[in-house]
Amino acid sequence: MADKLEPLAVRPSEAARLVDVSRTTFYRWMHRADFPVIRLGGCTRIPVDGLREWQISIMDLLAVSNSNY
């Protein structure tokens, strides 16, 4: 049986589901300068690896800011 390939990039609605946030929140994130998004013509995709790295960097920032309290 052939192995199923993992996608390199997903639609915004699928990415929102993967990280368990609303589409509204996800689309707000997409407007951040540091957010990984690929726009080609009318097609928008979120690179899966970039999304993982972005989540880690945000969690690191939150950990640092919470440790200051």
N, C-alpha and C positions, 0 to 999 in steps of 0.2 A: 504494500500500500504506500502511495506517495505521501511524503510529508507535506503538510500545508504550510505555505509560505506566510510569514508574518508581513503585514503591510508596512511599507516605509513611511507612508503618510496617510492620514485619514481626513475625512470631512469634519468640519467644526462640530456638527451635531454628534458625531461618533466620538470625537475627542472629549466633548463635554460629558458624555456617558461614561467614558473610560475613567475620568477623574472624579466622577460623581458630583458634578455641579450643574446648575441650571444652564440652559442655552444662553439666557440673558447675561449671567455672570461670565460665561465663557466668551461671548462676543465682546464684553467690556474688556476682558483680558487681552483680546486680540488687538485692541487699539494701543496697548502699551508698547513703548519703543523696544523693550527687552524681550518681548514675546516672540517665539519662533512661529512665523506664519509665512506660507508661500502663496503668492497670488500670481497666477498666470492667466491673463485675460479675465474671463468671468469665473475662473476656477480657483477656489481657495482650498488649500490643504494644510494640515498641521503635521510636520515631521514627528513621528513617534519618539525617536531618540531625543530630539530637541525639546519636546514636551517633558520628557522625563528629567532632562538636565535642568530645565526651567523650574520644575517643581522642587527639585533638590536645592537649587539656589534660593528660592523663595523660603523654603523651610529653614535653611541656614540663616537667612536674614531675620526671620521671626524668632529663632532661637537666640540670636545675639541680642535683639531688641528686648526680648522677655527677660534675659539674664541681667539687664540693666535695672530691673525693678526690685 
